Amino acid sequence: MTSDESNRSEDFGLVRAARGGDEDAFGELVRKYQGKIYSLAYSMVGNHSDADDLAQEIFLKSYRNIGKFRFQSSFYTWLYRIGVNTIITRRKKLRRNRHLELRPGALDVEGSPYLSPRRGGKRGDEAAAGRELRRDIREAIDRLPEKQKTVVVMHDIEGIPHSEIARILKTSEGTIRSRLHYGRKKLQDDLAKWLD
């Protein structure tokens, strides 16, 4: 049995126990996935307070709907789908707070799929330019259409593979690749001043 199969089997056992009223079993699922769900929420809404609220809401929804889990996908895929849908719905209400502050290091420009940083200047200038670049990237991501932003955050920031994103969003890998392509293209256009 591979570690993925073992993990899936363990999760399924916890889901069955939680369905039977075992709150500790559901608590174990929360402990196991709370970091990933919080990270998703933070990446998409950009501040700690809203991310905390959303993570709690996502786990509450999953607890209330645990009886609807069909054991056809991994528990994490099911939970992540609830998370993405909840965040997209709530984000419209959160738009009044436009500040998006992604995790430190999440926007490292080395290896970025949509830009290469401009070079030159003194070290102090480079540090200031780095801060300005990170701010510009955050703002450009926040301006993306919702579907493109979701895929860019999930793939480029959270590191989730195309196939998993397709399962979570219940769409084809081709659609995911298309949204990612157009999202990156828009980011390249918005960040043109940073391109070599």
C-alpha positions in Angstrom: 0.0 0.0 0.0 1.4 3.4 -1.0 1.5 6.3 1.4 -1.3 8.0 -0.6 -3.5 4.9 -0.3 -2.7 4.6 3.4 -3.5 8.3 3.9 -6.8 7.9 2.0 -7.7 4.8 4.0 -6.9 6.5 7.3 -9.0 9.6 6.2 -11.9 7.3 5.2 -11.8 5.7 8.6 -11.9 9.1 10.3 -14.8 10.2 8.1 -16.8 7.0 8.9 -16.2 7.6 12.6 -17.2 11.3 12.4 -20.4 10.3 10.6 -21.1 8.0 13.6 -20.8 11.0 15.9 -17.2 10.7 16.9 -16.1 14.4 17.3 -12.6 13.4 18.0 -12.3 11.8 14.6 -13.4 14.9 12.9 -11.0 16.9 15.1 -8.2 14.7 13.8 -9.2 15.6 10.2 -9.2 19.3 11.2 -5.7 19.0 12.8 -4.5 17.2 9.7 -5.7 19.7 7.1 -6.1 23.0 9.0 -2.7 24.3 7.8 -3.5 23.6 4.2 -7.0 25.1 4.4 -5.7 28.2 6.2 -3.0 28.6 3.5 -5.5 28.4 0.7 -7.8 31.0 2.4 -4.9 33.3 3.1 -3.5 33.1 -0.4 -6.9 34.0 -1.8 -8.1 36.7 0.5 -4.8 38.2 1.7 -5.2 38.8 5.4 -5.0 36.7 8.5 -8.3 37.6 10.1 -10.4 36.8 7.1 -8.4 33.6 6.5 -9.0 32.5 10.1 -12.7 33.1 9.7 -12.9 31.3 6.4 -10.9 28.3 7.6 -13.4 28.0 10.5 -16.4 28.3 8.1 -14.9 25.7 5.7 -14.5 23.2 8.5 -17.9 23.9 9.9 -19.5 23.4 6.4 -17.5 20.1 6.0 -18.7 18.9 9.4 -22.3 19.7 8.6 -22.0 18.0 5.2 -19.9 15.0 6.2 -22.8 12.7 5.4 -22.6 13.8 1.8 -19.1 12.6 1.3 -19.2 9.8 -1.2 -15.8 8.2 -0.8 -15.2 8.7 -4.5 -12.3 11.2 -4.1 -9.9 11.8 -1.3 -11.3 13.6 1.7 -8.8 16.4 1.1 -10.0 17.0 -2.5 -13.6 17.1 -1.2 -12.6 19.5 1.7 -10.6 21.7 -0.7 -13.5 22.0 -3.1 -15.7 23.2 -0.2 -12.9 25.6 0.7 -12.5 27.1 -2.8 -16.3 27.5 -3.3 -16.7 29.1 0.2 -13.8 31.5 -0.4 -15.1 32.5 -3.9 -18.5 33.2 -2.5 -17.2 35.2 0.5 -14.6 37.1 -1.4 -17.2 39.3 -3.0 -18.1 40.5 0.4 -14.4 41.0 1.4 -13.5 43.1 -1.7 -13.8 46.3 0.4 -10.5 45.2 1.9 -8.4 45.2 -1.2 -5.1 44.7 0.6 -3.6 41.3 -0.4 -0.6 40.2 1.6 0.6 36.8 0.5 2.9 34.7 2.7 6.6 35.8 2.8 8.4 33.9 0.1 5.2 33.1 -1.8 6.1 35.7 -4.4 9.8 35.0 -4.8 10.6 36.2 -8.3 13.2 33.5 -9.0 11.6 30.9 -11.2 8.4 33.0 -11.5 6.2 31.7 -14.4 5.2 35.2 -15.4 8.1 37.6 -15.0 11.7 38.1 -14.6 12.8 40.9 -12.3 14.6 44.0 -13.7 18.2 44.1 -12.6 20.6 46.9 -11.8 21.1 49.6 -9.3 22.6 49.6 -5.9 21.8 47.0 -3.2 19.5 49.4 -1.4 17.7 50.1 -4.7 17.4 46.4 -5.3 15.7 45.8 -1.9 13.3 48.7 -2.5 12.6 47.3 -6.0 12.0 43.9 -4.5 9.4 45.3 -2.1 7.8 47.3 -5.0 7.8 44.2 -7.2 6.1 42.0 -4.5 3.4 44.7 -4.0 2.8 45.0 -7.8 2.5 41.2 -8.1 0.0 41.0 -5.2 -2.1 43.8 -6.7 -1.9 42.2 -10.2 -3.1 38.8 -8.9 -5.9 40.5 -7.0 -7.1 42.2 -10.2 -7.4 38.8 -12.1 -10.9 37.5 -12.9 -12.0 35.2 -10.2 -11.6 31.9 -12.1 -8.1 32.8 -13.3 -7.1 34.1 -9.8 -8.2 30.8 -8.2 -6.2 28.7 -10.6 -3.1 31.0 -10.4 -3.2 30.9 -6.6 -3.8 27.1 -6.4 -1.1 26.3 -9.0 1.6 29.0 -8.8 1.4 29.8 -5.1 0.0 26.6 -3.5 1.8 24.3 -5.9 -1.2 22.1 -6.6 -0.9 20.1 -9.8 -3.3 20.7 -12.7 -5.0 17.3 -12.3 -5.8 17.9 -8.6 -7.1 21.4 -9.4 -9.3 20.0 -12.1 -10.8 17.5 -9.6 -11.3 20.1 -6.9 -13.0 22.6 -9.3 -14.8 19.8 -11.1 -13.6 20.8 -14.6 -11.2 19.5 -17.2 -7.4 19.8 -17.0 -7.6 21.6 -20.3 -9.8 24.3 -18.7 -7.4 24.6 -15.8 -4.4 25.0 -18.2 -6.4 27.6 -20.2 -7.3 29.7 -17.1 -3.7 29.4 -15.9 -2.4 30.5 -19.4 -4.7 33.5 -19.6 -4.1 34.5 -16.0 -0.4 34.4 -16.5 -0.7 36.3 -19.7 -2.7 39.0 -17.9 -0.1 39.1 -15.1 2.7 39.5 -17.7 0.9 42.4 -19.3 0.2 44.0 -15.9 3.8 43.5 -14.8 5.4 44.6 -18.1 7.5 47.2 -16.5 9.3 44.4 -14.6 10.1 42.4 -17.6 13.6 42.4 -19.1 
